[in-house]
Amino acid sequence: MSSSLLRPLDGSHRQMFIGGAWVDALSGEVFETRNPATGELLATVPAGSAADVDRAVKAARKALEGPWSRFKPAARQALLLKVAELFEQRWEEIALSDTLDMGMPITRSRANRHRALGTLRFYAGMATALHGETISDSLPVGEHFAFTRKEPVGVVGAIIPWNGPTASTIWKIGPALATGCAVVLKPSEEAPLTPLLLAEIMAEAGVPEGVVNVVTGTGQAAGAPLAEHPDVDKVVFTGSTATGQSILRASAGNLKRVSLELGGKSPVILCADADLERAVPVAAMAVFGNSGQICIAGSRLFVAREIHDEFVGRLAKFAEGLRVGRGIDPETEIGPLISRRQMERVLGYLDKGRAEGARLEAGGGRLSEGGLAAGNFIQPTVFAGVADEMTIAREEIFGPVISAMPFDDLEEVVARANATPYGLAAGIFTRDLSTAHRLAARIKAGSVWVNTYHAIDPALPFGGYKMSGFGREGGVDHLYEYLNTKSVVIRLD
């Protein structure tokens, strides 16, 4: 099988992957994907629709009921290990794809190697460790043997965002391969190239035809039909809360199982005893990493009043020292935003922050000098004097913007940190173990990091509280999201 991805990213055409074949949309329509750092055309991609989703779902169902159903756990484990091996061999190509397609600095995309490969190998390890239970017989009549079986949920519709194409693809497809499900993946139209590349590598590794399918297109034209499709058994989605709500409504048709990892407005709490040398770069990159385009961005920074001014001053100096530029430059620390539309959206939040009375300590505008003129670059921005009711303190910005606010005691900061509809992540900086435990127990968030941030391990479950969604990715919990439990009772006498 030849791949459509071996050509350079020079504006040539790519195809989507359905049933083990590279195909165009049935309509023949295409869309463009461009480098957010330069505006240059990278490729044209099929604009898939409901008809393309339908043929992908049929291919997945055929695979699920065909040879794929006869793969033993050890065979699925071996397949995942082979996928991980090929990913490792081609990691530079994968990293470059993420950098060009969505702007991630090349140093960051290269550094994601450990997490991505570790996640695949974790799933491989779990493939042979998933099992049911034997149940003690307590039925009133006769003698029985009772046990449970874990079985694949079926065809999974996976819809991913643009801000981490490799990680999102692995988080959706990895557990499907481990559990014996089949997948139809709909990547974001803003960054579709890496998921197509990963599908190529998986096919090279020996993933059977139809087990992994990638349909490119917009959320409305391809994502919505996938969420609504009557032969999809489960939908997994990462993205905005509003879209997650739409997917949940769409799942009602055949009562699909749904996992949602949605938006966030995560608090980071700096206690008075925090190690400032450690906290400054970590708290800064909790937001500025990936140009703020990350659901767990710790954008609400609560700082103990006695260290507030010193910490904000250090933070602003750190922000001003970050190198903003094209992701392909190995010296770049902050890349572009994904699109002109997203850049304008973030600039609108900067205007609102100033208009509502926040004090600008660093950044605050677009960078468009010299080689940055054609890209979507925004300065790493620090606001102080922010009140909880301000727009920048309440809404998810998805850009490199920190809102710093003082607090006076722990009771106060817990209440303020939890005063949000979201609950995805939180950070705490303190030298006191008792304080760390007390705060971690009371913050309503799916992940709480102490004296660190963005510490995501393959063995740890990740997901949200409240309107940040439900279901978990990572850890054993993740695999069970892709499994049904069947009870079997046999009368023996």
C-alpha positions as a printed Julia matrix, in Angstrom:
493×3 Matrix{Float64}:
   0.0     0.0    0.0
   1.44    3.37  -1.0
   1.06    6.4    1.23
   0.0     9.87   0.19
   2.15   11.37   2.94
   5.65   10.74   1.65
   5.73   13.97  -0.34
   6.98   17.17   1.31
   4.59   19.66   2.91
   4.59   21.87  -0.17
   0.9    22.44  -0.83
   0.33   19.02  -2.4
  -2.79   16.97  -1.79
  -3.35   14.52   1.07
  -6.01   11.84   1.34
  -7.92   10.42   4.28
  -7.64    6.83   5.46
 -10.67    4.53   5.37
 -10.73    0.75   5.41
  -6.97    0.5    4.87
  -7.02    2.72   1.74
  -6.12    6.34   1.01
  -9.22    8.01  -0.43
 -10.68   11.4   -1.27
 -14.0    12.7   -0.03
 -16.94   11.34  -1.99
 -17.88   14.93  -2.79
 -14.42   15.67  -4.15
 -14.24   18.78  -1.98
 -11.04   19.81  -0.19
  -9.83   22.38   2.32
  -6.45   23.95   3.01
  -4.21   23.57   6.02
  -1.6    26.3    6.51
   1.49   26.89   8.61
   0.35   29.22  11.44
   3.84   30.72  11.68
   4.06   31.8    8.02
   0.66   31.42   6.43
   2.19   29.11   3.81
   0.03   26.35   2.35
   1.09   22.97   3.7
  -1.45   20.74   1.95
  -4.98   20.34   0.72
  -7.06   17.75   2.54
 -10.38   16.03   1.75
 -13.42   17.78   3.18
 -15.24   14.75   4.49
 -18.99   14.65   5.06
 -21.64   12.33   6.52
 -21.23    9.99   3.55
 -17.51    9.59   4.26
 -18.18    9.07   7.96
 -20.68    6.36   7.07
 -18.21    4.42   4.93
 -15.58    4.73   7.67
 -18.0     3.42  10.3
 -18.9     0.52   8.01
 -15.2    -0.27   7.56
 -14.71   -0.2   11.34
 -17.71   -2.48  11.9
 -16.46   -4.92   9.28
 -13.03   -5.05  10.94
 -14.6    -5.45  14.37
 -16.63   -8.45  13.26
 -13.84   -9.9   11.11
 -10.21  -10.85  11.73
  -9.7    -8.16  14.39
 -12.17   -9.93  16.68
  -9.88  -12.97  16.69
  -6.77  -11.1   17.89
  -5.86  -12.42  21.33
  -4.71   -9.95  24.01
  -1.09  -10.99  23.47
  -1.44  -10.28  19.73
  -2.88   -6.83  20.43
  -0.02   -6.22  22.84
   2.56   -7.18  20.21
   0.85   -4.9   17.71
   0.96   -1.93  20.06
   4.63   -2.54  20.78
   5.3    -2.58  17.04
   3.41    0.7   16.64
   5.52    2.22  19.42
   8.7     0.95  17.77
   7.83    2.57  14.45
   6.75    5.79  16.14
  10.16    5.9   17.81
  11.95    5.32  14.51
   9.99    8.12  12.82
   9.71   10.5   15.76
  11.54   13.36  14.06
   9.02   13.2   11.22
   6.11   13.16  13.69
   7.54   16.08  15.67
   8.1    18.13  12.53
   4.54   17.49  11.42
   3.14   18.82  14.71
   5.4    21.86  14.51
   4.47   22.8   10.94
   0.78   22.03  11.18
  -0.1    23.68  14.49
   2.92   25.78  15.45
   4.27   23.85  18.42
   7.97   24.7   19.02
  10.12   21.87  17.68
  11.85   21.48  21.03
   8.47   20.82  22.65
   7.24   18.44  19.96
  10.51   16.49  20.15
  10.26   16.38  23.95
   6.79   14.81  23.71
   8.5    11.61  22.55
   8.86   10.16  26.04
   5.21   10.7   26.94
   3.86    9.42  23.61
   5.96    6.27  23.48
   5.43    5.63  27.19
   1.68    5.88  26.71
   1.65    3.41  23.83
   3.77    0.95  25.81
   1.55    1.38  28.86
  -1.47    0.4   26.75
   0.5    -2.54  25.41
   1.22   -3.7   28.94
  -2.44   -3.38  29.9
  -3.71   -5.35  26.87
  -2.96   -8.64  28.63
  -3.94   -7.43  32.1
  -7.64   -6.72  31.51
  -9.84   -9.44  32.95
 -13.15  -10.16  34.6
 -13.86  -11.61  38.03
 -15.34  -14.76  39.51
 -18.26  -14.03  41.81
 -19.24  -16.0   44.91
 -22.53  -17.83  44.42
 -25.23  -16.34  46.66
 -28.31  -17.26  44.61
 -31.02  -18.88  46.78
 -31.68  -21.99  44.67
 -29.15  -24.41  43.2
 -25.41  -24.19  42.72
 -24.01  -21.7   40.23
 -20.73  -20.49  38.8
 -20.77  -16.74  38.09
 -18.16  -14.61  36.41
 -17.75  -11.4   34.42
 -16.18  -10.81  31.01
 -14.61   -7.63  29.68
 -15.5    -7.11  26.02
 -14.72   -4.28  23.57
 -17.41   -1.62  23.5
 -17.39   -1.72  19.68
 -16.94    1.07  17.13
 -15.49    4.22  18.7
 -15.93    7.66  17.19
 -13.0     9.83  18.3
 -12.97   13.59  17.79
  -9.77   15.45  18.68
  -8.61   19.09  18.85
  -5.72   20.83  17.1
  -3.57   21.75  20.09
  -1.84   18.36  20.51
  -2.39   16.15  17.46
   0.04   13.37  18.37
  -0.91   13.06  22.03
  -4.64   13.27  21.28
  -4.44   10.64  18.55
  -2.55    8.23  20.81
  -4.94    8.82  23.7
  -7.89    7.9   21.49
  -6.51    5.06  19.34
  -4.14    3.4   21.85
  -6.82    2.07  24.21
  -8.91    0.94  21.23
  -6.05   -1.23  20.01
  -5.47   -2.56  23.53
  -9.11   -3.53  24.09
 -10.07   -4.74  20.61
 -12.25   -1.81  19.53
 -12.2    -0.19  16.08
 -11.9     3.58  15.63
 -13.06    6.33  13.31
 -10.93    9.38  14.14
 -11.99   12.89  13.13
  -9.04   15.27  13.6
  -9.44   19.02  13.77
  -9.55   20.72  10.41
  -6.96   23.14  11.82
  -4.3    20.39  12.2
  -5.16   17.21  10.27
  -1.75   16.16   8.95
  -0.19   14.42  11.96
  -3.17   12.09  12.55
  -2.93   11.05   8.88
   0.78   10.39   9.3
   0.14    8.33  12.43
  -2.49    6.27  10.6
   0.12    5.52   7.92
   2.59    4.32  10.56
  -0.05    2.17  12.26
  -0.89    0.51   8.96
   2.82   -0.14   8.42
   2.92   -1.77  11.86
   0.24   -4.22  10.78
  -2.97   -2.74  12.19
  -5.68   -4.59  10.22
  -7.72   -2.75   7.58
 -10.63   -0.83   9.07
  -9.43   -0.94  12.67
  -8.13    2.64  12.4
  -9.84    5.11  10.07
  -9.21    8.86   9.76
 -11.88   11.11   8.25
 -10.86   14.74   7.71
 -13.36   17.58   7.61
 -15.04   20.23   9.7
 -16.82   19.6   12.95
 -20.19   20.38  11.44
 -19.75   18.33   8.26
 -17.88   15.32   9.65
 -17.72   15.53  13.46
 -21.46   15.91  14.04
 -22.39   12.97  11.77
 -19.84   10.83  13.59
 -21.33   11.72  16.98
 -24.84   11.0   15.68
 -24.1     7.83  13.72
 -26.38    4.97  14.85
 -23.65    2.34  14.42
 -21.09    4.11  16.61
 -21.07    2.57  20.09
 -18.99    5.18  21.9
 -17.78    8.73  21.33
 -14.61   10.12  22.88
 -14.08   13.85  22.52
 -11.54   16.45  23.54
 -12.41   20.08  22.92
 -14.66   22.91  24.01
 -17.42   22.52  26.57
 -20.03   23.85  24.13
 -19.14   21.22  21.53
 -19.05   18.55  24.23
 -22.62   19.43  25.18
 -23.65   19.07  21.53
 -21.99   15.66  21.33
 -23.77   14.54  24.48
 -27.1    15.52  22.97
 -26.21   13.74  19.72
 -25.4    10.54  21.62
 -29.01   10.12  22.7
 -30.06    8.51  19.41
 -28.64    5.1   20.26
 -27.53    5.91  23.84
 -23.84    5.86  22.99
 -21.33    5.79  25.76
 -19.51    9.12  25.9
 -16.22   10.37  27.37
 -15.6    14.12  27.34
 -12.43   16.06  28.15
 -13.49   19.68  27.89
 -12.47   23.21  28.81
 -10.75   24.53  31.87
  -9.9    27.67  33.83
  -7.39   26.12  36.16
  -6.16   27.81  39.36
  -2.53   27.89  40.46
  -2.03   28.77  44.13
   1.26   30.3   45.36
   1.47   30.03  49.14
   3.64   32.42  51.12
   6.26   29.74  51.75
   6.6    28.76  48.07
  10.05   28.33  46.53
   9.93   31.3   44.16
  12.92   30.24  42.1
  11.16   27.0   41.23
   7.67   28.45  41.03
   8.31   31.28  38.55
   9.23   29.2   35.47
   6.75   26.43  36.3
   3.8    28.78  36.9
   4.71   30.75  33.78
   4.92   27.74  31.49
   1.75   26.31  33.04
   0.13   28.91  30.78
   2.7    29.93  28.18
   3.54   26.36  27.16
   2.05   25.62  23.72
   1.27   29.36  23.52
  -1.49   28.93  26.11
  -3.36   26.6   23.77
  -3.87   23.86  26.32
  -6.97   22.89  28.27
  -5.12   22.62  31.59
  -3.47   26.06  31.35
  -3.08   27.42  34.9
  -4.35   30.83  33.87
  -5.79   31.96  37.23
  -2.77   32.66  39.43
  -3.59   33.19  43.11
  -0.58   34.57  45.01
  -0.31   35.06  48.78
  -0.48   38.81  49.36
   2.84   39.01  51.2
   4.75   37.7   48.17
   2.4    38.94  45.45
   4.32   41.96  44.19
   7.69   40.23  44.21
   6.35   37.15  42.45
   4.45   39.08  39.78
   7.56   41.16  39.11
   9.65   38.02  38.64
   6.93   36.48  36.49
   6.74   39.5   34.21
  10.51   39.52  33.78
  10.43   35.82  32.89
   7.65   36.4   30.36
   9.55   39.23  28.7
  12.61   37.01  28.35
  10.82   34.22  26.46
  11.75   33.88  22.81
   8.71   34.01  20.52
   9.13   32.77  16.98
   8.51   30.14  14.33
   8.2    26.67  15.8
  10.79   25.26  13.43
  13.5    27.4   15.07
  15.09   25.31  17.87
  15.59   28.48  19.94
  11.86   29.29  19.92
  10.11   28.89  23.27
   6.67   30.29  22.33
   5.2    29.58  18.91
   2.23   31.05  17.04
  -1.44   30.59  17.75
  -3.15   28.11  15.47
  -5.01   30.58  13.24
  -5.73   34.22  12.54
  -9.19   33.73  14.03
  -7.75   32.41  17.29
  -5.24   35.26  17.42
  -8.02   37.82  17.01
 -10.0    36.08  19.73
  -7.1    36.3   22.19
  -6.42   39.93  21.27
 -10.06   40.61  22.1
  -9.5    39.21  25.6
  -6.44   41.44  26.03
  -8.59   44.45  25.16
 -11.26   43.32  27.64
  -8.66   42.91  30.38
  -7.44   46.47  29.96
 -10.96   47.86  29.59
 -12.15   46.16  32.79
  -9.27   47.59  34.81
  -6.61   44.88  34.9
  -3.02   46.13  35.04
  -0.7    44.97  32.29
   2.66   43.81  33.68
   4.09   42.16  30.55
   3.15   41.6   26.93
  -0.34   42.53  25.88
  -0.17   42.61  22.1
   0.61   41.02  18.8
   4.14   40.48  17.52
   4.41   41.28  13.82
   7.91   42.56  13.24
  10.18   41.11  10.56
   9.77   37.4   10.06
   6.77   37.28  12.4
   4.59   39.51  10.23
   2.76   36.7    8.43
   2.21   34.59  11.55
  -0.23   34.52  14.46
   2.08   35.59  17.28
   1.05   37.1   20.63
   3.36   38.23  23.4
   3.36   36.19  26.63
   1.1    38.36  28.77
   0.79   38.92  32.53
  -2.1    40.88  34.04
  -2.19   41.93  37.7
  -4.89   43.76  39.62
  -7.36   41.21  38.27
 -10.71   40.74  40.02
 -12.5    37.4   40.06
 -15.45   38.78  38.12
 -13.36   40.07  35.2
 -13.8    38.34  31.87
 -10.15   37.28  31.68
 -10.49   35.58  35.09
 -13.69   33.72  34.19
 -13.46   32.59  30.55
 -11.08   30.17  28.88
  -8.81   32.3   26.67
  -6.68   29.58  25.06
  -3.77   31.95  24.66
  -0.61   33.01  26.56
  -2.37   35.12  29.18
  -1.96   34.94  32.99
  -4.3    36.67  35.44
  -2.56   37.26  38.81
  -4.65   37.88  41.95
  -3.65   38.21  45.63
  -5.22   36.19  48.46
  -5.03   36.41  52.25
  -5.78   32.95  53.67
  -6.37   29.36  52.59
 -10.12   29.35  53.22
 -10.49   32.32  50.92
  -8.35   30.93  48.13
 -10.1    27.53  48.15
 -13.47   29.21  47.73
 -12.19   31.43  44.92
 -10.32   28.64  43.16
 -13.48   26.52  43.12
 -15.73   29.38  41.99
 -15.72   28.32  38.34
 -17.86   25.98  36.25
 -14.68   24.12  35.28
 -12.62   21.57  37.19
  -9.87   20.15  35.02
  -6.6    20.85  36.85
  -4.94   22.9   39.58
  -1.47   23.72  40.85
  -0.2    24.36  44.38
   3.18   25.72  45.42
   4.14   25.29  49.06
   6.96   23.82  51.17
   4.46   22.58  53.76
   3.22   19.0   53.22
   0.18   19.55  55.43
  -0.88   22.57  53.37
  -0.36   20.62  50.16
  -2.6    17.76  51.33
  -5.29   20.06  52.69
  -5.52   22.1   49.5
  -5.32   19.09  47.19
  -8.24   17.48  49.01
 -10.44   20.55  48.73
  -9.78   21.78  45.19
 -12.44   20.46  42.82
 -10.33   19.33  39.88
  -9.41   16.06  38.21
  -5.65   16.65  38.51
  -3.81   18.56  41.24
  -0.07   19.15  40.95
   2.1    20.28  43.86
   5.33   22.18  43.14
   5.05   21.1   39.5
   2.61   21.34  36.59
   1.74   19.44  33.39
   2.99   16.24  35.05
   0.94   13.72  33.06
   1.95   10.08  33.46
   0.54    7.22  31.33
  -0.43    5.31  34.48
  -2.39    8.23  35.99
  -6.03    8.89  35.05
  -6.66   12.35  33.58
 -10.0    14.11  33.23
 -12.29   16.73  34.67
 -14.9    17.62  37.23
 -18.0    19.71  36.57
 -18.15   21.23  33.07
 -14.63   20.05  32.28
 -16.23   16.73  31.35
 -16.32   13.14  32.55
 -14.5     9.92  31.84
 -10.76    9.45  32.18
  -7.81    9.15  29.82
  -4.66    7.47  31.07
  -4.32    4.77  33.68
  -6.37    1.61  34.03
  -9.55    3.73  34.16
  -8.94    4.71  30.55
  -8.97    1.13  29.27
 -12.22    0.38  31.07
 -13.82    3.3   29.21
 -13.47    1.15  26.07
 -14.89   -2.06  27.59
 -18.3    -3.46  28.37
 -18.81   -5.76  31.37
 -20.86   -8.9   30.81
 -22.11  -11.11  33.66
 -22.35  -14.87  33.03
 -24.12  -17.29  35.39
 -23.97  -21.09  34.88
 -26.13  -23.44  36.94
 -24.03  -26.47  37.88
 -26.46  -28.87  39.6
